[in-house]
Amino acid sequence: MPKPMQRIAAALFATCVAASHLPAQVITPMSDGRLIDVNGKLITEVFGLTGTDEATAVVRVNNDRLILLRVGRTEFLPLTGTGTSQTLYFESTDCSGQAWMTKDKGNFGRSYRLQGPDQTLYLGDPSTQQLVTARSQRDKELVCQPFGPFEISVLVADPVTDLLVEFTPPFIVFAPKQ
């Protein structure tokens, strides 16, 4: 076989071998789909797949709150199109003190933010909506920026869990055999 053909054949073989290691669950019906972490710990039932590397899942937090998230192979992601920014606001100029968030649209009325390397999940309490004078904001990478001051309608943002401490990536969609 000529050298170029050998290279093509080798590339095709490598592609087939790599594809054979892709999880079969990508094409499995999601009626019985489960999302698990690398240790086999159940994260949640799978609501649906977004491409081959993301699942949409309803995650139960603190045994009582349900949050609709996208889950990639190594991280949790906010839903797109729900009006969810990942910014937290503070009355201080250095992002210290009580964290606040704006109310999100969609997601079953649950406002949340994911922040930092451990993906700390902050949940908003709708009963705490009020006007505060914000003087700084922090983005999902924990970069604090002073600004304002300006008044903004917000909810108390409570940190409830570190998702990447509770669950260990990579995450896998698994459909048990019937």
C-alpha positions as CSV (number, residue, x, y, z in Angstrom):
1,M,0.0,0.0,0.0
2,P,1.4,3.4,-0.9
3,K,2.5,5.7,2.0
4,P,-0.5,8.2,1.6
5,M,-3.0,5.3,1.6
6,Q,-1.3,3.9,4.7
7,R,-1.7,7.2,6.5
8,I,-5.4,7.5,5.5
9,A,-6.0,3.9,6.6
10,A,-4.2,4.6,9.9
11,A,-6.2,7.8,10.4
12,L,-9.5,6.0,9.7
13,F,-8.5,3.1,12.0
14,A,-7.6,5.6,14.8
15,T,-11.0,7.4,14.3
16,C,-12.9,4.1,14.5
17,V,-11.0,3.1,17.7
18,A,-11.6,6.6,19.2
19,A,-15.3,6.4,18.2
20,S,-15.6,3.0,19.8
21,H,-14.6,4.5,23.1
22,L,-17.3,7.1,22.9
23,P,-20.1,6.3,25.3
24,A,-22.9,4.4,23.7
25,Q,-25.4,6.4,25.8
26,V,-25.2,9.3,23.3
27,I,-27.6,7.3,21.1
28,T,-29.5,5.6,23.9
29,P,-33.1,6.7,24.5
30,M,-33.3,9.0,27.5
31,S,-36.4,7.6,29.1
32,D,-34.1,5.7,31.4
33,G,-31.0,8.0,31.3
34,R,-29.0,8.7,34.4
35,L,-26.3,11.2,34.8
36,I,-23.4,9.9,37.0
37,D,-20.0,11.1,38.0
38,V,-16.7,9.3,37.5
39,N,-17.3,7.4,40.9
40,G,-20.7,6.2,39.8
41,K,-22.5,8.6,42.1
42,L,-26.0,9.4,40.7
43,I,-26.4,13.1,39.9
44,T,-29.8,13.0,38.4
45,E,-32.1,11.6,35.7
46,V,-31.4,13.0,32.3
47,F,-34.0,15.3,30.7
48,G,-32.4,15.3,27.3
49,L,-29.2,15.6,25.4
50,T,-27.8,18.7,23.7
51,G,-25.3,17.4,21.2
52,T,-22.9,14.7,22.3
53,D,-21.2,16.5,25.1
54,E,-24.0,18.1,27.1
55,A,-27.1,16.8,28.9
56,T,-30.0,18.8,30.2
57,A,-30.8,17.6,33.7
58,V,-33.0,18.5,36.6
59,V,-30.6,18.5,39.6
60,R,-32.0,18.2,43.1
61,V,-30.2,20.5,45.6
62,N,-30.4,20.2,49.3
63,N,-33.1,17.4,48.9
64,D,-35.8,20.0,48.1
65,R,-35.0,22.4,45.3
66,L,-35.0,21.4,41.7
67,I,-32.7,23.3,39.3
68,L,-32.6,22.8,35.5
69,L,-29.0,22.8,34.3
70,R,-26.9,21.8,31.4
71,V,-24.2,19.4,32.3
72,G,-21.0,19.0,30.2
73,R,-18.5,16.3,30.6
74,T,-16.5,18.2,33.2
75,E,-18.7,21.1,34.4
76,F,-22.2,22.3,35.1
77,L,-23.5,25.1,32.9
78,P,-26.4,27.5,33.1
79,L,-29.3,27.2,30.7
80,T,-29.1,29.5,27.8
81,G,-32.1,31.6,26.9
82,T,-33.4,31.8,30.5
83,G,-32.0,35.3,31.2
84,T,-29.5,33.8,33.6
85,S,-26.4,36.0,34.0
86,Q,-23.8,34.6,36.3
87,T,-23.1,37.9,38.1
88,L,-23.5,38.5,41.8
89,Y,-23.9,42.0,43.2
90,F,-22.7,43.4,46.5
91,E,-23.3,46.6,48.5
92,S,-19.6,46.8,49.3
93,T,-17.0,48.0,46.8
94,D,-14.9,44.8,47.2
95,C,-17.5,42.0,46.7
96,S,-17.6,41.2,50.4
97,G,-20.7,40.8,52.5
98,Q,-24.1,39.5,51.4
99,A,-24.3,38.4,47.8
100,W,-27.3,39.4,45.7
101,M,-28.6,38.3,42.3
102,T,-31.2,39.5,39.9
103,K,-34.3,37.4,39.4
104,D,-34.1,35.0,36.4
105,K,-36.7,34.3,33.8
106,G,-37.7,30.7,33.3
107,N,-36.1,27.7,35.2
108,F,-39.3,27.0,37.1
109,G,-38.9,30.4,39.0
110,R,-35.5,29.3,40.4
111,S,-32.8,31.9,40.2
112,Y,-29.3,30.6,40.5
113,R,-25.7,31.4,39.8
114,L,-22.6,29.2,39.3
115,Q,-19.4,30.8,40.5
116,G,-15.7,29.8,40.9
117,P,-13.6,26.7,40.2
118,D,-15.7,24.5,42.5
119,Q,-18.9,25.8,40.7
120,T,-20.5,27.1,43.9
121,L,-24.2,27.1,43.3
122,Y,-26.0,30.2,44.7
123,L,-29.8,30.0,44.9
124,G,-32.0,33.1,45.0
125,D,-34.8,33.4,47.5
126,P,-37.8,35.0,45.8
127,S,-39.2,36.1,49.2
128,T,-36.2,38.4,49.7
129,Q,-36.7,40.6,46.6
130,Q,-35.7,44.2,47.4
131,L,-33.9,47.2,46.1
132,V,-30.3,47.5,47.2
133,T,-27.5,50.0,46.3
134,A,-24.9,47.9,44.5
135,R,-21.3,49.0,44.5
136,S,-19.5,46.0,43.1
137,Q,-20.2,42.9,41.0
138,R,-18.5,39.5,40.7
139,D,-18.5,37.3,37.6
140,K,-18.4,33.5,37.4
141,E,-14.6,33.5,37.4
142,L,-14.7,35.4,40.7
143,V,-13.4,38.7,39.2
144,C,-14.7,41.6,41.3
145,Q,-15.3,45.0,39.8
146,P,-16.4,48.0,41.7
147,F,-19.0,50.2,39.9
148,G,-21.9,52.4,40.5
149,P,-23.3,52.9,43.0
150,F,-26.8,52.2,41.6
151,E,-30.0,50.8,42.9
152,I,-31.0,47.3,41.6
153,S,-33.9,44.9,42.3
154,V,-32.3,41.7,43.6
155,L,-32.8,38.5,45.7
156,V,-30.6,37.2,48.5
157,A,-28.1,34.8,46.9
158,D,-27.3,31.9,49.3
159,P,-24.4,29.5,48.5
160,V,-25.8,26.0,48.9
161,T,-23.3,23.6,47.5
162,D,-20.0,23.3,45.6
163,L,-21.1,21.1,42.6
164,L,-17.6,20.0,41.6
165,V,-16.9,19.0,45.2
166,E,-20.2,17.1,45.5
167,F,-19.8,15.4,42.1
168,T,-16.5,14.4,40.5
169,P,-16.0,14.9,36.7
170,P,-16.0,13.5,34.1
171,F,-19.8,13.1,34.0
172,I,-21.3,10.2,32.1
173,V,-24.8,9.7,30.7
174,F,-25.7,6.1,31.5
175,A,-28.8,4.1,30.4
176,P,-29.2,0.8,32.3
177,K,-30.0,-2.2,30.2
178,Q,-33.6,-3.3,30.4
